[in-house]
Amino acid sequence: MEVSVVSADEFVSWGCPYCGYAYSAQMLTHEPSGACINHCVNCGEGFIVVPEGMNQAPFSIDGRSFTLMQHPRQGIPHWNLQTEGN
């Protein structure tokens, strides 16, 4: 299972790392750090968003850790239904 881990600033700029949609639902938030597991409301993929300066998610799932990656849609602006309709 490949899970993308992106920084909060990159998520704001480029959206979901799979489809670029601007909105997601936070499914779980790690309160001390602010990192969260998100679910894209467009494509349905899950991904982790970490605060700036954090290189790894502060939690593991089934013993697996998750490391920050370069946003796969870097440089492509996020989109949403409002921007697509104009």
C-alpha positions as MATLAB code, in Angstrom:
seq = 'MEVSVVSADEFVSWGCPYCGYAYSAQMLTHEPSGACINHCVNCGEGFIVVPEGMNQAPFSIDGRSFTLMQHPRQGIPHWNLQTEGN';
ca = [
       0.000    0.000    0.000;
       1.617    3.251   -1.130;
       0.585    6.261    0.954;
       1.637    9.754   -0.049;
       2.964   12.069    2.659;
       2.989   15.751    1.700;
       3.600   18.971    3.583;
       0.722   21.223    4.568;
       1.995   24.063    2.348;
       2.217   21.737   -0.661;
      -1.307   20.440   -0.049;
      -2.623   24.019    0.033;
      -0.814   24.826   -3.242;
      -1.293   21.624   -5.229;
      -4.137   19.744   -3.542;
      -4.560   15.994   -3.338;
      -1.322   14.251   -4.358;
      -3.341   11.852   -6.545;
      -5.829   14.083   -8.409;
      -5.081   17.686   -7.371;
      -8.501   18.369   -5.861;
      -8.410   21.182   -3.293;
     -10.596   19.627   -0.603;
     -10.262   16.605    1.642;
     -11.785   15.262    4.829;
      -9.508   14.883    7.833;
     -10.042   11.355    9.078;
      -7.552   11.365   11.960;
      -5.421   14.119   13.484;
      -2.343   13.532   15.629;
      -2.995   16.335   18.112;
       0.518   16.970   19.467;
       2.035   17.396   15.998;
      -0.835   18.519   13.766;
      -0.193   15.755   11.224;
      -3.351   14.209    9.813;
      -4.662   11.426    7.641;
      -6.842   12.885    4.907;
      -9.337   11.386    2.471;
      -9.812   13.157   -0.876;
     -13.479   13.953   -1.499;
     -12.946   13.704   -5.268;
     -10.876   10.568   -5.960;
     -11.277    8.824   -2.598;
      -7.553    8.252   -2.026;
      -6.018    8.596    1.420;
      -2.859   10.556    2.169;
      -1.001   12.105    5.089;
      -0.409   15.838    5.548;
       2.385   16.901    7.892;
       3.270   20.383    9.189;
       6.212   22.263    7.694;
       9.550   21.058    9.028;
       8.320   17.529    9.766;
      10.019   14.878    7.612;
       8.014   11.867    8.729;
       4.512   11.156    9.996;
       4.617   10.932   13.816;
       2.664    7.681   13.758;
       2.820    4.306   12.070;
       0.106    2.042   10.685;
       0.552   -1.705   11.037;
       4.211   -1.077   11.984;
       4.889    0.908    8.831;
       6.291    4.455    8.993;
       5.666    7.157    6.412;
       8.254    9.627    5.102;
       7.664   12.998    3.486;
       7.855   12.916   -0.301;
       7.953   15.600   -2.961;
       4.371   16.396   -3.977;
       3.765   14.434   -7.206;
       1.731   17.300   -8.700;
       4.262   19.986   -7.774;
       3.771   23.063   -9.942;
       0.243   22.099  -11.051;
      -2.294   24.268   -9.189;
      -5.031   22.510   -7.241;
      -8.554   22.571   -8.624;
     -12.110   22.461   -7.300;
     -15.607   22.584   -8.748;
     -15.726   26.395   -8.532;
     -12.514   26.875  -10.526;
     -13.598   24.281  -13.092;
     -17.003   25.925  -13.581;
     -15.648   29.392  -14.430;
];
